[in-house]
Amino acid sequence: MAVTVYLPGPLRRLSGGASRVEIEAREGMTVGDVLDAVASRWPGITEHVRGPDGEARREDSDG
């Protein structure tokens, strides 16, 4: 099963203009795992989706 992650406008400049990405989901996958999968494609996104503590941000305040 695939999970679709929609990228907000400010992150599209880091994803080559992609507005969404599909991640192949596996059993037991967490939101953090999905963020890691997105970041593996576009490493510059990490600092915008995770806070300094490594936890997922609720919103991108840098955008």
N, C-alpha and C positions, 0 to 999 in steps of 0.2 A: 504494500500500500504506500502511496506517495502522500506527502504532506506538502501543501503549497504555502510558501512564506511570501507574503506581500511586502515589498520594500517601499517605505514612504519616500516621497520626492527627494529629501535631503540625502538619502543613502544611495540613490540611483547614480549619482556622479561617481560613487565608489564601486559600482557594480557594472560599469560600462553601459549604463542606461537601462539595465534590466529592471522591470517593475515587479517581477516575481521570480521565484526559483522553486523548483520541486525537489524535495529531499525524500529519498527512499526511507520510509519509516520501518523500524524493527521493534519487536516486542520489548517493552521496558524502556523505550527511548524517552528521555526527558526533554523539557524545553531547552535546557543547557546543551544537550546533545545536538539538538536542531541548530542552535546558535553556533556550535562548533562546526557543524557541517557547512553552514553558510559562510563562516569565516575561513574555512579551508578553501573555498572558491575565491573569496575576496578578502584577504587578510586585513585590509584597511578598515573593514566594517567593525571589527572586534571592539575597538575603543569607543564606538558609538552605541553598541548594544549591551556592553557590560560595563559596570562601574569599576572603580579602583579596587574594590573588594572581590571582583570576579563574578559577582552576581548580576543577573539580567537587570537591565535598566527598565523602568516602567515607561519611560518616554525618552526620546533623543532631544536633549536640551541644547545640543551643540549645533543643530541643523538650522 
